[in-house]
Amino acid sequence: MKSKHTLLAAITLAFAAGAAQADITVGVTLSATGPAASLGIPEKNTFTLMPATIGGEKVNYVVLDDASDTTTAVKNIRKLVSEDKVDVVIGSTTSPNSLAMIDVAAEAKTPMISMAAASRIVEPVDDKKRWVFKTPQNDAQMSTAIVEHMTSNNVKTVAFIGFADAYGEGWYEQFRAVAEARKLQIVANERFNRTDTSVTGQVLKLMAARPDAVLIAGSGTPAALPQKTLKERGFAGKLYQTHGVANNDFLRVCGKDCEGTFLPAGPVLVAEQLPADNPVKKAALDYITKYEASFGKGSVSTFGAHAWDTGLLLAAAVPSALKQAKPGTAEFRAALRDALEGVQEVPAAHGIFSMSPTDHLGLDQRARVMVQIQGGKWVLVK
């Protein structure tokens, strides 16, 4: 009969062996329902296409729906880090949700990769945000693209209407800074809620300012409401949206009122129209092929591509982290954070990622194009 000490040693060795074989656990919270569902559904679909192994290790995905609600997003990340013991958190879909999750990620010392756009999610990189990365292009990058297009097309004055949350505020801050630097005058500034059913009051104020153009800073189908109201009221100037509307659901809801609208977008939206030498084209087409094989021709979404790119970042970073520690440990989470920060020249669906200790987005101007809606389709502006 074995002694108690021998039995204890055997149990300890068995436990250690089990720990050494631990799978990589990826926790995901996204907005598959609620106002941001048109963004979150293609993200959720994309996680069904993610690799089953990375760096030779099995990957388990725990996917939760936060219903486009900030409080639920925080509950989800707390569950993922405390109960599911995830090695990394991906999410959320929207900027307000992602911003609310940062404290939990930092407290748990668990790397987080957001699929939302606001620059404030990763800037500046401080003690908390050193744990946070993201895949969508910054509102600052896209604001520059919009202002450049406006000033090149004789727009002198512009009115702004955006979500009454972190997305709208972040966009206004970045757009205003670029506009002022380029001597573009903002003549009106209004807000609306994602769940509003009327923006007539705000639109009348915008039109009273007689702008040459209007920029609508919203995402998903709710961003169609100001545009449709402007058209109904007879606005004849140029209309701009943000990359937050780059999906087919927006086109469906906005209908003919979208015609002629300009917006900056990630290359995946018009991948087939990109020049052959565009460095992002191959990676973008690879995602489109995989997604449409599962969900149908024309189903691909720029938002699903933000999710896909989180997987490419992990594929680049995990092998390095595995050299330092085993999944399921604090050491692995720290090593993965360091590896993500060291990612260089990784081609993805929306651009080329090169991270650094001061840049947790890592995209340059190769990650944006200007697009116009023509005949209910996205057309590359050359």
Beta strands, then each sheet from edge to edge (+ up, - down):
strand 1: 24-30
strand 2: 53-54
strand 3: 57-65
strand 4: 88-91
strand 5: 112-114
strand 6: 132-134
strand 7: 157-163
strand 8: 185-192
strand 9: 213-217
strand 10: 238-241
strand 11: 262-265
strand 12: 346-348
strand 13: 351-353
strand 14: 369-374
strand 15: 377-380
sheet 1: 2+ 3- 1- 4- 5- 6-
sheet 2: 8+ 7+ 9+ 10+
sheet 3: 11+ 14- 15+
sheet 4: 12+ 13-
end
